[in-house]
Amino acid sequence: MNVARSVAELQPRGRAVAIGTFDGVHRGHQQVIGAAVETGLVPTVVTFDPHPRLALGYGVDLLSTLERRLELFAEHGVEETLVVGFDYDLQQLEPEDFARDVLGAMGTRVVVAGETFRFGHRRRGDLPLLRGLGFDARAVPFLESISSTEIRRLLREGDVAGAALMLGRPPEVEGTVVVGDERGGTLGFPTANLAVEAHLLVPAFGIYAGSALGRPAAVSIGTNPHYGGRERKIEAFLLDFEGDLYGQRLVVELWRRLRDEQAFTTEQALIDQIAADVEATRRAERPV
């Protein structure tokens, strides 16, 4: 998939454009993107970075990084994506100017978006306005009860299976592998420790079964209370894996929450519980 950061990088072509932030690329977003793909025109996404809420100074926990969003767009049939920088100038841009300078300049014929999509200065732009400007603007109905907000709520509660049903795939944690305390190796379970982006949502503390790099992974999210830890850590033990992951980007799927994190009376009790978690991970099934 071709990714552009300015309209000038894209050739004017007959396009069907799905437009939105699409944080998480959940099943509702997939329906919007699918509507663009089904037109037979060049399936294109126009998305925004940073997330508009972050750019406007409001808090939001993101479900996916931009890099992961782009990968998911490609998986769902998008040929080209324009990443529009969301800043003060864009916020002040009149919707007619956005339609002309962005959508029109890239050859857009069809625009698809959610029913409540708004854009431009004072959020004055909508799909009827685009129709008035000559675009074939199509509203895609929302899937009932599916939203990024609801997925965030489920993940904060540790309900990764419920979130998976809305996402259409397991939820993920993504980050760069960094040096940790290295206790896992001394216990016989060496872990990859993830440093995640500041605004990326991390699910509730606990022990999870999941996968990474195509193999099962037992994942700990929390403070390591057995050792009196205070700082949140995300550690993944990849079953039957040998290799050096330091400095690499790692995307970890979460399939099932196994238990709360806890302190143990002895280190052997901790080792025994980790071994049980690993066996539970080996038996776990991908939720969707």
Number of C-alpha atoms within 10 A of each C-alpha: 14 13 15 15 12 12 17 11 12 17 10 14 14 16 24 28 32 29 24 19 20 24 20 24 25 23 20 23 27 19 21 26 28 18 22 27 21 12 13 11 16 22 25 29 29 19 22 19 15 17 21 16 12 16 15 13 8 9 11 15 17 20 26 22 21 20 8 17 18 21 13 17 21 17 11 15 17 24 16 21 23 22 20 18 17 18 16 10 9 15 17 12 15 16 22 17 12 17 19 14 12 18 23 19 16 21 18 23 18 24 25 24 25 19 13 11 15 16 20 18 16 12 14 12 18 18 22 14 15 19 14 10 14 12 18 16 21 20 17 19 13 17 12 7 11 17 18 23 13 14 24 21 13 18 20 15 12 24 20 24 21 17 25 25 17 23 22 15 19 22 29 23 22 22 19 18 22 14 14 15 9 13 12 17 11 8 13 11 19 18 25 24 24 25 20 19 14 9 14 16 20 24 21 17 21 19 25 28 28 29 26 20 12 10 12 27 29 30 30 26 19 22 18 19 13 14 12 9 11 10 9 13 19 25 23 28 24 23 19 8 12 8 5 9 15 14 13 13 15 22 17 25 25 30 28 24 20 18 14 14 17 14 13 14 8 9 13 11 12 16 16 11 13 20 15 12 20 22 14 16 23 17 11 18 13 17 18 12
